[in-house]
Structures are given as structure tokens and as C-alpha cells.
Amino acid sequence: MDITGVPRSVDPIAAPTAITPVPNAPQQREIVHAVKALNATEMFGKENELVFRMDPKAHRMVIRIVNRKTQEVLSQVPPEYILSLHEDLQKGSQEREPNL
């Protein structure tokens, strides 16, 4: 059997990436539309905008009012000290060993 006729420059076929469904996607779209509408009204000032983001350490939503030009955080819910406290509490509970 002669296989020398097979071109070596053919790109390999990649398997399709598994798509994981996003839970509550319609609700998330509604939130995005609501935030865009609020920002369009300039409710927080011409230079400021409302931003929702997931805190990577606390795995909780954080709501911020941010200056568009400087990216300075003007206000945040929950405040940064609460997120730090949460992180410290999580570290403390992971370090403790159960009493036997």
C-alpha cells in the first residue's frame, strides 16, 4: 500500500469545543440591557458608569460606579473591606483542621 500521495500540509481537523450552557442566560441578558439603559441616561454623571463584575476571589457580584476616563472606582457594593474580610474568613476556615 502506497501512502506517499497523502499531502502533509493538510491541517488537522479539530474536534468541536464542548459548549457549556450558561445558567440563567435570559436573566443575565436582562441585567445587561438594564445596566446599558441606566448608563445611557447618564444617571451617575456624564463621566461615570455602572459596572457589574464577578469578584474572582469571593465569587460574588460586585457593583461599581466607575469613572469612564480614569477607571477610578467611585463607589462599590459590597465595599472592598467586606470582600477582604470574606477572603480572610475563607482562608481561616480552610486552615482549621477538624477536632477529632
MODELLER restraints for C-alpha pairs under 7 A, 6 or more apart:
rsr = mdl.restraints
at = mdl.atoms
rsr.add(forms.Gaussian(group=physical.xy_distance, feature=features.Distance(at['CA:35:A'], at['CA:50:A']), mean=6.65, stdev=0.5))
rsr.add(forms.Gaussian(group=physical.xy_distance, feature=features.Distance(at['CA:39:A'], at['CA:49:A']), mean=5.51, stdev=0.5))
rsr.add(forms.Gaussian(group=physical.xy_distance, feature=features.Distance(at['CA:39:A'], at['CA:50:A']), mean=6.33, stdev=0.5))
rsr.add(forms.Gaussian(group=physical.xy_distance, feature=features.Distance(at['CA:47:A'], at['CA:67:A']), mean=5.63, stdev=0.5))
rsr.add(forms.Gaussian(group=physical.xy_distance, feature=features.Distance(at['CA:47:A'], at['CA:68:A']), mean=5.57, stdev=0.5))
rsr.add(forms.Gaussian(group=physical.xy_distance, feature=features.Distance(at['CA:47:A'], at['CA:69:A']), mean=7.00, stdev=0.5))
rsr.add(forms.Gaussian(group=physical.xy_distance, feature=features.Distance(at['CA:48:A'], at['CA:65:A']), mean=6.45, stdev=0.5))
rsr.add(forms.Gaussian(group=physical.xy_distance, feature=features.Distance(at['CA:48:A'], at['CA:66:A']), mean=5.40, stdev=0.5))
rsr.add(forms.Gaussian(group=physical.xy_distance, feature=features.Distance(at['CA:48:A'], at['CA:67:A']), mean=4.36, stdev=0.5))
rsr.add(forms.Gaussian(group=physical.xy_distance, feature=features.Distance(at['CA:48:A'], at['CA:68:A']), mean=5.43, stdev=0.5))
rsr.add(forms.Gaussian(group=physical.xy_distance, feature=features.Distance(at['CA:49:A'], at['CA:65:A']), mean=5.53, stdev=0.5))
rsr.add(forms.Gaussian(group=physical.xy_distance, feature=features.Distance(at['CA:49:A'], at['CA:66:A']), mean=5.45, stdev=0.5))
rsr.add(forms.Gaussian(group=physical.xy_distance, feature=features.Distance(at['CA:49:A'], at['CA:67:A']), mean=6.51, stdev=0.5))
rsr.add(forms.Gaussian(group=physical.xy_distance, feature=features.Distance(at['CA:49:A'], at['CA:68:A']), mean=6.52, stdev=0.5))
rsr.add(forms.Gaussian(group=physical.xy_distance, feature=features.Distance(at['CA:50:A'], at['CA:64:A']), mean=5.79, stdev=0.5))
rsr.add(forms.Gaussian(group=physical.xy_distance, feature=features.Distance(at['CA:50:A'], at['CA:65:A']), mean=4.68, stdev=0.5))
rsr.add(forms.Gaussian(group=physical.xy_distance, feature=features.Distance(at['CA:50:A'], at['CA:66:A']), mean=6.49, stdev=0.5))
rsr.add(forms.Gaussian(group=physical.xy_distance, feature=features.Distance(at['CA:51:A'], at['CA:63:A']), mean=5.81, stdev=0.5))
rsr.add(forms.Gaussian(group=physical.xy_distance, feature=features.Distance(at['CA:51:A'], at['CA:64:A']), mean=5.10, stdev=0.5))
rsr.add(forms.Gaussian(group=physical.xy_distance, feature=features.Distance(at['CA:51:A'], at['CA:65:A']), mean=6.18, stdev=0.5))
rsr.add(forms.Gaussian(group=physical.xy_distance, feature=features.Distance(at['CA:52:A'], at['CA:61:A']), mean=6.74, stdev=0.5))
rsr.add(forms.Gaussian(group=physical.xy_distance, feature=features.Distance(at['CA:52:A'], at['CA:62:A']), mean=5.79, stdev=0.5))
rsr.add(forms.Gaussian(group=physical.xy_distance, feature=features.Distance(at['CA:52:A'], at['CA:63:A']), mean=4.68, stdev=0.5))
rsr.add(forms.Gaussian(group=physical.xy_distance, feature=features.Distance(at['CA:52:A'], at['CA:64:A']), mean=6.38, stdev=0.5))
rsr.add(forms.Gaussian(group=physical.xy_distance, feature=features.Distance(at['CA:53:A'], at['CA:61:A']), mean=5.66, stdev=0.5))
rsr.add(forms.Gaussian(group=physical.xy_distance, feature=features.Distance(at['CA:53:A'], at['CA:62:A']), mean=5.36, stdev=0.5))
rsr.add(forms.Gaussian(group=physical.xy_distance, feature=features.Distance(at['CA:53:A'], at['CA:63:A']), mean=6.62, stdev=0.5))
rsr.add(forms.Gaussian(group=physical.xy_distance, feature=features.Distance(at['CA:54:A'], at['CA:60:A']), mean=5.56, stdev=0.5))
rsr.add(forms.Gaussian(group=physical.xy_distance, feature=features.Distance(at['CA:54:A'], at['CA:61:A']), mean=4.51, stdev=0.5))
rsr.add(forms.Gaussian(group=physical.xy_distance, feature=features.Distance(at['CA:54:A'], at['CA:62:A']), mean=5.97, stdev=0.5))
rsr.add(forms.Gaussian(group=physical.xy_distance, feature=features.Distance(at['CA:55:A'], at['CA:61:A']), mean=6.08, stdev=0.5))
rsr.add(forms.Gaussian(group=physical.xy_distance, feature=features.Distance(at['CA:55:A'], at['CA:62:A']), mean=6.29, stdev=0.5))
rsr.add(forms.Gaussian(group=physical.xy_distance, feature=features.Distance(at['CA:58:A'], at['CA:83:A']), mean=6.51, stdev=0.5))
rsr.add(forms.Gaussian(group=physical.xy_distance, feature=features.Distance(at['CA:58:A'], at['CA:86:A']), mean=6.92, stdev=0.5))
rsr.add(forms.Gaussian(group=physical.xy_distance, feature=features.Distance(at['CA:58:A'], at['CA:87:A']), mean=6.43, stdev=0.5))
rsr.add(forms.Gaussian(group=physical.xy_distance, feature=features.Distance(at['CA:62:A'], at['CA:76:A']), mean=6.96, stdev=0.5))
rsr.add(forms.Gaussian(group=physical.xy_distance, feature=features.Distance(at['CA:62:A'], at['CA:77:A']), mean=5.84, stdev=0.5))
rsr.add(forms.Gaussian(group=physical.xy_distance, feature=features.Distance(at['CA:62:A'], at['CA:78:A']), mean=6.27, stdev=0.5))
rsr.add(forms.Gaussian(group=physical.xy_distance, feature=features.Distance(at['CA:63:A'], at['CA:76:A']), mean=5.63, stdev=0.5))
rsr.add(forms.Gaussian(group=physical.xy_distance, feature=features.Distance(at['CA:63:A'], at['CA:77:A']), mean=5.20, stdev=0.5))
rsr.add(forms.Gaussian(group=physical.xy_distance, feature=features.Distance(at['CA:64:A'], at['CA:73:A']), mean=6.63, stdev=0.5))
rsr.add(forms.Gaussian(group=physical.xy_distance, feature=features.Distance(at['CA:64:A'], at['CA:75:A']), mean=5.62, stdev=0.5))
rsr.add(forms.Gaussian(group=physical.xy_distance, feature=features.Distance(at['CA:64:A'], at['CA:76:A']), mean=4.36, stdev=0.5))
rsr.add(forms.Gaussian(group=physical.xy_distance, feature=features.Distance(at['CA:64:A'], at['CA:77:A']), mean=6.49, stdev=0.5))
rsr.add(forms.Gaussian(group=physical.xy_distance, feature=features.Distance(at['CA:65:A'], at['CA:73:A']), mean=6.06, stdev=0.5))
rsr.add(forms.Gaussian(group=physical.xy_distance, feature=features.Distance(at['CA:65:A'], at['CA:74:A']), mean=5.52, stdev=0.5))
rsr.add(forms.Gaussian(group=physical.xy_distance, feature=features.Distance(at['CA:65:A'], at['CA:75:A']), mean=5.20, stdev=0.5))
rsr.add(forms.Gaussian(group=physical.xy_distance, feature=features.Distance(at['CA:65:A'], at['CA:76:A']), mean=6.49, stdev=0.5))
rsr.add(forms.Gaussian(group=physical.xy_distance, feature=features.Distance(at['CA:66:A'], at['CA:72:A']), mean=5.58, stdev=0.5))
rsr.add(forms.Gaussian(group=physical.xy_distance, feature=features.Distance(at['CA:66:A'], at['CA:73:A']), mean=4.57, stdev=0.5))
rsr.add(forms.Gaussian(group=physical.xy_distance, feature=features.Distance(at['CA:66:A'], at['CA:74:A']), mean=5.61, stdev=0.5))
rsr.add(forms.Gaussian(group=physical.xy_distance, feature=features.Distance(at['CA:67:A'], at['CA:73:A']), mean=6.62, stdev=0.5))
